[in-house]
Amino acid sequence: MPAFFRLRTRLLAAAYLAVFVVAHVMSYMLRFEFSLPDVEVPAFAHTVFLSTGAKLVVFYAFGQYRSSLGYAGIQDMKKIVLAATVSSVVLGVYDKFIAVDIFVPRSILLLDWLLTIALCGFLRIGPRVLREGFRMPRRLREATRVFIAGAGDAGESLLREISRRPEVNYFVAGFLDDDPHKRGGLIGGVPVLGPIKNARRYAEQYDVRNVLIAIPSASGAQMRKIVAALRKGSLGFKTLPHVAAALSSDISPALLREVTIEEILGREPVRLAVDVVRRLVSGKVIAVTGAAGSIGSEMCRQVLKFGPARLLMIDWCESSLFYMERELASRPGAAPVVPIVADINDAAHMEQVFSGHRPGVVFHAAAYKHVPLMEQSVCEAVRNNVFGTKTVVDAAVRLGVERFVLISTDKAVRPVSVMGMTKRLAELYVRALGAARGASLVAVRFGNVLGSVASVVPIFKRQIETGGPVTVTHEDMTRFFMTIPEATGLVLQAAAIGGPGDVLVLDMGEPVKIVDLARELIGLSGLREPEDIRIEFTGVRPGEKMHEELFAPDEDRTASSHEKVWMARGAVPRLGWLEGKLEALREKVARRQEPEVRRLLAELAAGEAEEADA
């Protein structure tokens, strides 16, 4: 042990020794009103040494001489109480059964126990109280005055960390909490003022301009309510992470960060049937196409949590694939990761990949997804989204893949865009092939995901950073939104429960107005609309719908074994008829006959009722 720590241990032991002696002496003095009778002197002289010696040994066993002064907390006080109790039991047993000729009054044992706890507690906490007390005047003058929203465990922990870290430079003027039973109380000497909705009034009264949100378990609706109240008061705000992140480490000011749009639009956490997903993935070779994209990359991350034998990451973009492989391969204990640069339209290469690696499950996330751009690139959209899908699923079926999962979109429902039509046609082919062959081929349909490269969120953020305007196509336009981790988790769940030719639809909650999303992002940036940033309506673009749908009118919505996953039951075209139509479409694409491609694509996406099997 270094000399410094040996010296500190000896000094602490000496300080505790002095406390033990004072506690025992004071217990006798208080019991006999500071006039010790002669008859009690032998008992006092005998027990002062026994009590002190016992406490020295017991407190050493509880690690009290290795702890630093001035950083005591609840756990330290618990150890002091326990050590004092053990010491008192030792003294009582000795007095009762060993030193039978010496009588120690029971009141002495009680007073000695209480005084030992009080004096040792002061020894541990006193330096902290004095240190923080001397800092207070400077903090009052110089520190940033803040409120903590949330007078719960997270708020109390945050207050404690702020109090003991001068470098944080915050002074907590009060707590805000909607619980009426907490109002008027004190937490660490700081008052609980009242509900968050009154933040503006309290801020003016206490000269506060910033609020720290310490409610890690807040739902999206609760967070929207909190943020709205703070914006109304023109207050800045930061928050602690979601409860799961907060529990992974100590609550500290370092965890504070800006509120994200995902939290504002937050949904209830999804509970996966983990055993079902593990049976789908564990010990198997899993292939993910489009593995470097937003959905595909998260799919790879989540698949690795369930112990696959090997993960095949298939993508045509070698740079993104390179970085994904580096990220995933560095995870300790992860399954082998195999990056494969490939074009999903290359039938020979896909056949070679599947025959060489024999995947058990294929997640097909590769697709062109940008709606307006695909309106200008019709043939490429069909080639990739329709025939790329056909190439991959045909190879999967020929080589006996256990399960194939197509990542679809709500834009495939009554499609008006080229992108939506191609995804609709991909759905139809997967359903028809699965139904005809009895193969476990399923499509999983969901809406927009927050944070993907093609979503509006990064576009809005860039526009806000450059001073605006933020462009929205129409003030009434709505979309379904879901976070990428939630979507991919539910895709895994849906894949595990779907049967041949099933279309599974993720529960997307309520649709969100795009203009409301833009306003939330402006507010989260600390700006106001229209004073700081203007929203400009540019008109609906080619291929866009005002409102997306998750189910077509002719589809029945049926519950699955998971509350967040539904089944869309509808007519399925005959495989032979559909394959014939697809070959005609392929010929038009090869000749780049764009008008004919559009016409035939629209006809196929709309469906031919007389050629469909219910």
VMD Tcl script that draws the C-alpha trace (Angstrom):
set ca {
  {0.00 0.00 0.00}
  {1.49 3.45 -0.91}
  {2.77 5.50 2.01}
  {0.09 8.17 1.52}
  {-2.74 5.66 1.89}
  {-1.08 3.99 4.90}
  {-0.83 7.37 6.57}
  {-4.43 8.23 5.74}
  {-5.63 4.91 7.17}
  {-3.70 5.49 10.40}
  {-5.05 9.02 10.75}
  {-8.62 7.85 10.16}
  {-8.18 5.05 12.72}
  {-6.88 7.60 15.24}
  {-9.84 9.89 14.56}
  {-12.29 7.00 15.03}
  {-10.47 5.98 18.24}
  {-11.00 9.47 19.66}
  {-14.68 9.35 18.67}
  {-15.16 5.94 20.35}
  {-13.61 7.16 23.59}
  {-15.65 10.38 23.58}
  {-18.86 8.44 22.85}
  {-18.33 6.06 25.76}
  {-17.31 8.80 28.19}
  {-20.26 10.97 27.15}
  {-22.70 8.07 27.58}
  {-21.68 7.77 31.25}
  {-21.68 11.52 31.76}
  {-25.17 11.92 30.33}
  {-26.52 8.92 32.25}
  {-25.28 10.24 35.58}
  {-25.76 13.94 34.81}
  {-21.99 14.65 34.65}
  {-21.38 13.35 38.20}
  {-20.07 9.80 38.00}
  {-20.71 7.88 41.27}
  {-17.72 6.09 42.78}
  {-19.54 2.76 42.50}
  {-19.66 3.11 38.69}
  {-15.97 3.89 38.24}
  {-14.82 0.23 38.00}
  {-17.44 -0.56 35.37}
  {-16.55 2.58 33.40}
  {-12.81 1.92 33.57}
  {-13.32 -1.66 32.44}
  {-15.78 -1.07 29.63}
  {-14.16 2.01 28.09}
  {-11.24 -0.13 26.93}
  {-13.43 -3.06 25.88}
  {-15.89 -0.84 24.01}
  {-13.15 1.10 22.24}
  {-11.24 -2.04 21.29}
  {-14.35 -3.80 19.97}
  {-15.32 -0.79 17.89}
  {-11.81 -0.44 16.44}
  {-11.93 -4.06 15.22}
  {-15.55 -4.00 13.98}
  {-15.27 -0.65 12.16}
  {-12.07 -1.89 10.51}
  {-13.96 -4.99 9.32}
  {-16.57 -2.68 7.78}
  {-13.89 -0.78 5.83}
  {-14.37 2.55 7.59}
  {-10.67 3.40 7.77}
  {-10.28 3.07 3.99}
  {-13.12 5.46 3.10}
  {-12.49 9.08 2.17}
  {-13.85 11.81 4.43}
  {-16.28 14.27 2.88}
  {-17.85 11.89 0.37}
  {-20.19 9.96 2.65}
  {-23.62 8.94 1.48}
  {-26.50 6.71 2.51}
  {-24.50 3.50 2.14}
  {-21.73 4.83 4.39}
  {-24.24 5.74 7.08}
  {-25.77 2.27 6.85}
  {-22.34 0.74 7.47}
  {-21.78 3.03 10.48}
  {-25.13 2.04 12.01}
  {-24.43 -1.65 11.42}
  {-20.88 -1.45 12.82}
  {-22.08 0.44 15.91}
  {-24.85 -2.14 16.42}
  {-22.42 -5.08 16.20}
  {-20.07 -3.34 18.66}
  {-22.90 -2.73 21.13}
  {-24.02 -6.38 20.88}
  {-20.45 -7.49 21.63}
  {-20.32 -5.21 24.70}
  {-23.76 -6.39 25.88}
  {-22.86 -10.08 25.50}
  {-19.60 -9.53 27.35}
  {-21.38 -7.74 30.19}
  {-24.15 -10.37 30.44}
  {-22.24 -13.62 30.16}
  {-18.54 -12.98 30.82}
  {-17.98 -10.04 33.20}
  {-20.81 -11.09 35.52}
  {-19.31 -9.19 38.45}
  {-19.54 -5.89 36.55}
  {-22.92 -4.35 35.80}
  {-23.30 -1.87 32.95}
  {-26.69 -0.08 32.88}
  {-28.68 -0.79 29.72}
  {-29.11 2.95 29.27}
  {-25.32 3.22 28.92}
  {-25.36 0.70 26.07}
  {-28.14 2.63 24.32}
  {-26.47 6.04 24.80}
  {-23.11 4.67 23.66}
  {-24.75 3.23 20.51}
  {-26.52 6.50 19.68}
  {-23.48 8.69 20.35}
  {-21.19 6.42 18.32}
  {-23.51 6.67 15.30}
  {-23.93 10.45 15.69}
  {-20.24 11.26 16.17}
  {-19.00 8.86 13.47}
  {-21.63 10.24 11.10}
  {-20.46 13.78 11.80}
  {-16.84 12.67 11.29}
  {-17.75 11.33 7.84}
  {-20.27 13.97 6.71}
  {-18.95 17.05 8.55}
  {-16.11 17.83 6.10}
  {-18.55 17.60 3.18}
  {-21.06 19.92 4.90}
  {-18.33 22.44 5.71}
  {-16.82 22.27 2.23}
  {-20.14 22.73 0.45}
  {-21.23 25.36 2.95}
  {-18.18 27.52 2.18}
  {-18.81 27.11 -1.53}
  {-22.37 28.33 -1.29}
  {-21.70 32.09 -1.37}
  {-19.58 31.73 -4.51}
  {-22.23 29.58 -6.15}
  {-24.93 32.06 -5.34}
  {-22.95 34.75 -7.11}
  {-21.45 32.86 -10.04}
  {-23.21 29.54 -10.71}
  {-25.97 29.00 -13.26}
  {-29.25 28.90 -11.36}
  {-31.39 25.94 -12.40}
  {-34.50 24.00 -11.46}
  {-34.63 20.21 -11.46}
  {-37.86 18.88 -12.99}
  {-38.63 15.65 -11.17}
  {-38.39 15.32 -7.37}
  {-37.80 11.56 -7.49}
  {-34.76 9.34 -7.07}
  {-33.11 10.58 -10.28}
  {-33.65 14.24 -9.27}
  {-32.26 13.67 -5.77}
  {-29.21 11.85 -7.17}
  {-28.60 14.64 -9.65}
  {-28.82 17.27 -6.89}
  {-26.33 15.34 -4.78}
  {-23.85 15.08 -7.66}
  {-24.21 18.79 -8.50}
  {-23.61 19.69 -4.85}
  {-20.36 17.77 -4.61}
  {-18.92 18.79 -7.98}
  {-17.89 22.45 -8.07}
  {-16.78 22.18 -11.70}
  {-20.40 21.66 -12.79}
  {-21.15 25.26 -11.73}
  {-24.90 24.79 -11.20}
  {-26.92 26.06 -8.25}
  {-30.23 24.24 -7.81}
  {-32.83 26.80 -6.70}
  {-35.73 24.35 -6.48}
  {-37.51 21.25 -7.69}
  {-40.54 21.18 -10.01}
  {-42.87 18.21 -9.65}
  {-46.53 17.53 -10.43}
  {-47.03 15.33 -7.35}
  {-49.02 17.47 -4.86}
  {-47.76 15.37 -1.93}
  {-44.19 16.52 -2.58}
  {-44.92 20.26 -2.71}
  {-43.58 22.29 0.15}
  {-41.08 19.59 1.11}
  {-37.30 19.75 1.08}
  {-34.88 17.46 -0.76}
  {-31.30 17.99 0.33}
  {-32.32 21.39 1.67}
  {-33.80 22.41 -1.70}
  {-37.55 23.20 -1.80}
  {-40.08 21.38 -3.99}
  {-41.93 24.37 -5.46}
  {-44.86 22.96 -7.42}
  {-46.01 21.67 -10.83}
  {-43.97 21.97 -13.99}
  {-46.79 23.84 -15.73}
  {-46.01 26.82 -13.43}
  {-42.33 26.85 -14.44}
  {-42.54 30.35 -15.88}
  {-43.87 31.88 -12.65}
  {-41.29 30.09 -10.51}
  {-38.50 31.05 -12.92}
  {-39.35 34.75 -12.59}
  {-39.55 34.44 -8.81}
  {-36.21 32.60 -8.39}
  {-34.33 34.19 -11.31}
  {-33.86 30.87 -13.13}
  {-33.43 30.46 -16.89}
  {-32.64 26.73 -17.22}
  {-34.28 23.45 -16.17}
  {-32.69 20.00 -15.84}
  {-35.27 17.29 -16.58}
  {-34.60 14.33 -14.27}
  {-37.49 12.05 -15.23}
  {-35.78 9.22 -17.17}
  {-38.96 7.14 -17.31}
  {-41.12 9.90 -18.88}
  {-43.26 8.78 -21.81}
  {-43.45 10.71 -25.08}
  {-46.72 12.36 -24.03}
  {-45.25 13.39 -20.67}
  {-42.11 14.75 -22.31}
  {-44.16 16.80 -24.79}
  {-46.13 18.29 -21.90}
  {-42.97 19.14 -19.97}
  {-41.19 20.66 -22.95}
  {-44.26 22.71 -23.89}
  {-44.41 24.19 -20.38}
  {-40.71 25.06 -20.40}
  {-40.90 26.62 -23.86}
  {-43.85 28.70 -22.74}
  {-41.63 30.08 -20.00}
  {-38.75 30.68 -22.48}
  {-36.59 28.33 -20.41}
  {-33.66 26.30 -21.64}
  {-33.65 22.60 -20.76}
  {-31.61 19.40 -20.77}
  {-32.57 15.89 -19.77}
  {-31.22 12.64 -18.42}
  {-31.33 9.61 -20.73}
  {-34.09 7.06 -20.77}
  {-34.30 4.97 -17.61}
  {-32.45 2.05 -19.16}
  {-29.44 4.25 -19.99}
  {-29.61 6.04 -16.67}
  {-29.48 2.75 -14.76}
  {-26.35 1.69 -16.61}
  {-24.21 4.16 -14.68}
  {-24.40 6.61 -11.82}
  {-26.69 9.61 -12.25}
  {-24.40 12.55 -12.88}
  {-24.43 15.96 -14.60}
  {-22.28 14.41 -17.33}
  {-25.33 12.41 -18.47}
  {-27.36 15.55 -19.16}
  {-28.01 16.16 -22.84}
  {-30.42 17.88 -25.18}
  {-33.95 16.50 -25.51}
  {-34.30 14.53 -28.75}
  {-37.21 14.41 -31.18}
  {-37.49 10.67 -30.46}
  {-38.32 11.52 -26.83}
  {-40.86 14.16 -27.83}
  {-42.61 11.72 -30.17}
  {-41.77 8.84 -27.83}
  {-43.78 5.65 -27.75}
  {-44.13 3.08 -25.00}
  {-41.14 0.66 -24.92}
  {-41.75 -2.47 -26.97}
  {-41.56 -5.76 -25.07}
  {-40.23 -8.46 -27.34}
  {-40.96 -12.15 -26.83}
  {-37.24 -12.75 -26.51}
  {-37.43 -16.55 -26.47}
  {-39.35 -16.57 -29.76}
  {-36.81 -14.29 -31.46}
  {-33.90 -16.26 -30.04}
  {-35.29 -19.48 -31.51}
  {-35.43 -17.75 -34.90}
  {-31.83 -16.48 -34.80}
  {-29.70 -18.42 -32.31}
  {-27.10 -20.73 -33.83}
  {-28.11 -19.94 -37.42}
  {-26.45 -18.14 -40.31}
  {-28.34 -14.86 -40.80}
  {-28.14 -12.77 -43.98}
  {-29.11 -9.09 -44.19}
  {-29.28 -7.31 -47.53}
  {-28.92 -3.54 -47.50}
  {-26.83 -4.14 -44.38}
  {-25.13 -0.74 -44.51}
  {-28.38 1.24 -44.64}
  {-30.35 2.71 -41.76}
  {-32.67 -0.27 -41.23}
  {-30.21 -2.94 -42.35}
  {-27.41 -1.76 -40.06}
  {-29.66 -1.71 -37.00}
  {-31.00 -5.11 -37.99}
  {-27.43 -6.42 -37.92}
  {-26.83 -4.93 -34.47}
  {-29.97 -6.48 -33.03}
  {-29.45 -9.87 -34.68}
  {-26.05 -10.18 -33.01}
  {-27.68 -9.91 -29.57}
  {-29.41 -13.26 -30.12}
  {-26.35 -15.40 -30.83}
  {-26.34 -16.27 -34.55}
  {-23.69 -18.64 -35.83}
  {-22.62 -16.09 -38.45}
  {-23.90 -12.80 -39.87}
  {-23.72 -12.09 -43.61}
  {-23.84 -8.35 -44.34}
  {-24.72 -7.84 -48.02}
  {-24.57 -4.37 -49.60}
  {-23.31 -2.73 -52.76}
  {-21.81 0.33 -50.97}
  {-18.34 -0.84 -49.98}
  {-17.40 2.20 -47.84}
  {-20.43 2.00 -45.57}
  {-20.09 -1.77 -45.40}
  {-16.44 -1.44 -44.37}
  {-17.30 0.77 -41.39}
  {-20.22 -1.44 -40.36}
  {-17.96 -4.48 -40.37}
  {-15.41 -2.67 -38.19}
  {-18.10 -1.61 -35.73}
  {-19.69 -5.03 -35.36}
  {-16.52 -7.14 -35.46}
  {-15.09 -5.17 -32.52}
  {-17.91 -6.26 -30.20}
  {-16.62 -8.73 -27.60}
  {-18.05 -12.21 -27.98}
  {-19.95 -11.34 -31.16}
  {-20.57 -13.94 -33.84}
  {-18.36 -13.84 -36.96}
  {-19.37 -11.02 -39.32}
  {-18.93 -11.53 -43.07}
  {-19.19 -8.38 -45.26}
  {-20.19 -9.15 -48.84}
  {-20.14 -6.50 -51.56}
  {-22.86 -7.56 -53.98}
  {-25.58 -6.32 -56.31}
  {-28.89 -7.98 -55.42}
  {-29.75 -8.06 -59.15}
  {-26.77 -10.32 -59.86}
  {-28.51 -13.71 -59.75}
  {-25.31 -15.75 -60.15}
  {-23.59 -13.93 -57.30}
  {-26.59 -14.21 -54.97}
  {-26.81 -17.94 -55.75}
  {-23.11 -18.29 -54.97}
  {-23.43 -16.40 -51.67}
  {-26.42 -18.43 -50.46}
  {-25.02 -21.81 -51.59}
  {-21.65 -21.04 -49.99}
  {-22.92 -19.79 -46.62}
  {-26.33 -21.52 -46.39}
  {-28.20 -18.83 -44.41}
  {-31.15 -19.98 -42.32}
  {-32.88 -16.58 -42.29}
  {-32.66 -13.72 -44.81}
  {-33.75 -10.17 -43.99}
  {-34.16 -8.27 -47.26}
  {-33.79 -4.56 -46.46}
  {-32.08 -3.47 -49.69}
  {-34.27 -1.02 -51.61}
  {-34.45 2.43 -53.13}
  {-36.68 4.41 -50.76}
  {-36.59 8.11 -51.74}
  {-40.05 8.84 -53.18}
  {-39.48 11.99 -55.31}
  {-36.15 10.69 -56.61}
  {-37.67 7.39 -57.73}
  {-40.31 9.35 -59.69}
  {-37.38 10.46 -61.86}
  {-35.71 7.02 -61.97}
  {-38.59 4.68 -62.73}
  {-36.62 1.90 -64.42}
  {-33.95 1.82 -61.70}
  {-36.62 1.71 -58.99}
  {-38.30 -1.28 -60.66}
  {-35.01 -3.02 -61.40}
  {-33.83 -2.77 -57.79}
  {-37.01 -2.95 -55.72}
  {-38.95 -5.48 -57.80}
  {-36.43 -7.60 -59.65}
  {-33.74 -7.31 -56.98}
  {-36.24 -8.67 -54.48}
  {-37.25 -11.43 -56.91}
  {-33.61 -12.42 -57.44}
  {-32.92 -12.68 -53.70}
  {-36.12 -14.50 -52.75}
  {-35.83 -16.94 -55.69}
  {-32.29 -17.85 -54.62}
  {-33.45 -18.23 -51.01}
  {-36.27 -20.60 -51.97}
  {-34.10 -22.70 -54.31}
  {-31.51 -23.23 -51.59}
  {-34.00 -24.02 -48.86}
  {-33.67 -20.94 -46.67}
  {-35.76 -21.46 -43.54}
  {-37.30 -17.99 -43.57}
  {-37.23 -14.94 -45.86}
  {-38.35 -11.52 -44.57}
  {-39.08 -8.60 -46.91}
  {-38.86 -5.15 -45.32}
  {-41.83 -3.30 -46.83}
  {-43.45 0.10 -46.30}
  {-46.82 1.77 -45.75}
  {-46.30 3.41 -49.14}
  {-47.14 0.02 -50.68}
  {-50.78 0.45 -49.57}
  {-52.88 1.95 -52.41}
  {-49.65 3.32 -53.91}
  {-49.47 6.49 -55.95}
  {-45.68 6.75 -56.16}
  {-43.24 4.67 -58.19}
  {-41.45 3.68 -55.01}
  {-44.72 2.59 -53.38}
  {-45.76 0.63 -56.47}
  {-42.44 -1.24 -56.59}
  {-42.73 -2.19 -52.92}
  {-46.35 -3.25 -53.46}
  {-45.25 -5.49 -56.30}
  {-42.43 -6.92 -54.18}
  {-45.00 -7.71 -51.46}
  {-47.29 -9.41 -53.98}
  {-44.51 -11.60 -55.33}
  {-43.35 -12.68 -51.87}
  {-46.93 -13.50 -50.90}
  {-47.67 -15.38 -54.11}
  {-44.43 -17.38 -54.01}
  {-44.86 -18.20 -50.30}
  {-48.46 -19.31 -50.78}
  {-47.64 -21.39 -53.87}
  {-44.58 -23.14 -52.48}
  {-45.59 -23.29 -48.80}
  {-42.34 -21.53 -47.97}
  {-41.94 -19.24 -44.96}
  {-41.74 -16.01 -46.91}
  {-43.17 -12.97 -45.11}
  {-43.32 -9.21 -45.67}
  {-43.19 -6.75 -42.76}
  {-44.85 -3.38 -43.41}
  {-44.30 -0.19 -41.41}
  {-44.10 3.59 -41.82}
  {-41.31 6.15 -41.60}
  {-38.41 5.72 -39.20}
  {-36.87 8.61 -37.32}
  {-33.22 9.21 -38.03}
  {-32.88 7.33 -41.32}
  {-30.87 9.06 -44.01}
  {-33.99 9.63 -46.15}
  {-36.23 10.89 -43.33}
  {-37.31 14.50 -42.87}
  {-35.60 14.86 -39.48}
  {-31.99 15.28 -40.72}
  {-33.26 17.54 -43.52}
  {-35.09 19.78 -41.04}
  {-32.03 19.87 -38.76}
  {-29.77 21.02 -41.58}
  {-32.27 23.72 -42.56}
  {-32.46 24.94 -38.96}
  {-28.66 25.01 -38.67}
  {-28.44 27.24 -41.75}
  {-31.11 29.64 -40.49}
  {-34.08 28.27 -42.42}
  {-36.58 28.30 -43.83}
  {-37.77 24.83 -42.88}
  {-39.62 23.47 -45.88}
  {-42.81 21.42 -45.42}
  {-44.84 20.28 -48.40}
  {-48.31 20.79 -46.89}
  {-49.59 21.92 -43.51}
  {-52.02 18.97 -43.24}
  {-49.67 16.19 -44.39}
  {-49.20 13.36 -41.88}
  {-46.91 10.36 -41.56}
  {-46.46 7.39 -39.24}
  {-43.18 7.48 -37.32}
  {-41.21 4.93 -35.36}
  {-37.61 4.82 -34.07}
  {-35.17 2.60 -35.95}
  {-34.43 0.30 -32.95}
  {-38.15 -0.17 -32.30}
  {-38.87 -0.94 -35.96}
  {-36.06 -3.47 -36.29}
  {-36.94 -5.14 -32.99}
  {-40.51 -5.59 -34.16}
  {-39.33 -6.86 -37.55}
  {-37.47 -9.62 -35.71}
  {-40.62 -10.35 -33.71}
  {-42.80 -10.39 -36.82}
  {-40.36 -12.60 -38.67}
  {-40.57 -15.15 -35.88}
  {-44.38 -15.39 -35.93}
  {-45.23 -15.02 -39.64}
  {-46.30 -17.92 -41.85}
  {-45.99 -18.58 -45.61}
  {-47.09 -15.53 -47.61}
  {-48.07 -13.45 -44.58}
  {-47.92 -9.66 -44.57}
  {-47.28 -8.43 -41.04}
  {-47.92 -4.81 -40.13}
  {-46.22 -3.05 -37.22}
  {-48.35 -0.98 -34.85}
  {-47.23 2.57 -35.69}
  {-49.47 4.42 -33.25}
  {-51.09 7.67 -34.32}
  {-49.91 9.60 -37.41}
  {-47.93 12.80 -36.82}
  {-48.36 16.05 -38.74}
  {-45.11 16.91 -40.50}
  {-45.48 20.60 -39.66}
  {-45.77 19.70 -35.94}
  {-42.58 17.68 -36.26}
  {-40.84 20.70 -37.79}
  {-42.05 22.97 -34.98}
  {-40.85 20.52 -32.33}
  {-37.39 20.41 -33.91}
  {-37.22 24.22 -34.06}
  {-38.16 24.39 -30.38}
  {-35.59 21.75 -29.41}
  {-32.96 23.88 -31.14}
  {-33.77 26.74 -28.72}
  {-35.43 28.80 -31.44}
  {-38.95 30.08 -32.05}
  {-41.20 29.86 -35.06}
  {-41.76 32.18 -36.89}
  {-39.61 34.75 -34.99}
  {-36.27 32.90 -35.44}
  {-37.02 30.25 -38.07}
  {-39.74 30.41 -40.71}
  {-41.67 27.39 -42.00}
  {-42.32 27.49 -45.73}
  {-44.94 25.32 -47.46}
  {-43.67 24.17 -50.85}
  {-46.53 22.03 -52.17}
  {-47.02 18.28 -52.45}
  {-44.27 16.67 -54.56}
  {-44.74 14.01 -57.26}
  {-45.54 10.62 -55.73}
  {-46.45 11.96 -52.29}
  {-49.73 11.23 -50.52}
  {-51.28 13.52 -47.94}
  {-51.84 10.61 -45.55}
  {-50.31 7.16 -45.56}
  {-52.20 3.97 -44.68}
  {-51.12 0.71 -43.09}
  {-53.92 -1.48 -44.47}
  {-55.58 -1.54 -47.88}
  {-59.41 -1.40 -48.04}
  {-59.56 -5.03 -49.20}
  {-57.27 -6.28 -46.42}
  {-58.53 -7.67 -43.12}
  {-56.67 -6.58 -40.00}
  {-56.04 -9.68 -37.87}
  {-54.31 -9.88 -34.50}
  {-51.09 -11.88 -34.18}
  {-49.47 -13.40 -31.09}
  {-47.78 -10.05 -30.36}
  {-49.75 -6.95 -29.40}
  {-47.63 -4.66 -31.60}
  {-47.79 -6.81 -34.74}
  {-50.87 -7.25 -36.97}
  {-51.57 -9.42 -40.00}
  {-52.97 -8.05 -43.25}
  {-55.12 -10.70 -44.89}
  {-55.96 -10.03 -48.53}
  {-56.22 -11.52 -52.00}
  {-53.05 -13.11 -53.39}
  {-52.41 -13.26 -57.17}
  {-51.68 -16.62 -58.80}
  {-47.94 -17.12 -59.06}
  {-47.94 -18.18 -62.73}
  {-49.98 -15.16 -63.83}
  {-47.80 -12.79 -61.80}
  {-44.54 -14.23 -63.13}
  {-45.78 -13.71 -66.68}
  {-46.62 -10.10 -66.00}
  {-43.24 -9.56 -64.35}
  {-41.41 -10.88 -67.40}
  {-43.32 -8.37 -69.54}
  {-42.33 -5.63 -67.11}
  {-38.69 -6.77 -67.18}
  {-38.66 -6.43 -70.96}
  {-39.98 -2.87 -70.78}
  {-37.35 -1.99 -68.14}
  {-34.53 -3.48 -70.22}
  {-35.61 -1.30 -73.17}
  {-35.96 1.75 -70.90}
  {-39.52 2.31 -72.10}
  {-40.41 4.49 -69.16}
  {-44.04 5.36 -70.07}
  {-44.82 1.68 -70.63}
  {-43.01 0.76 -67.41}
  {-45.13 3.26 -65.47}
  {-48.37 1.99 -67.02}
  {-47.65 -1.70 -66.44}
  {-46.28 -1.06 -62.97}
  {-49.44 0.80 -61.97}
  {-51.64 -1.98 -63.34}
  {-49.74 -4.67 -61.46}
  {-49.60 -2.67 -58.22}
  {-53.35 -2.06 -58.39}
  {-53.86 -5.83 -58.79}
  {-56.05 -7.89 -61.07}
  {-59.00 -9.17 -59.03}
  {-59.88 -11.92 -61.50}
  {-56.35 -13.30 -61.29}
  {-56.19 -13.34 -57.50}
  {-56.87 -16.09 -55.00}
  {-58.49 -15.06 -51.73}
}
mol new
graphics top color blue
foreach p $ca { graphics top sphere $p radius 0.5 }
foreach p [lrange $ca 0 end-1] q [lrange $ca 1 end] { graphics top cylinder $p $q radius 0.2 }
display resetview
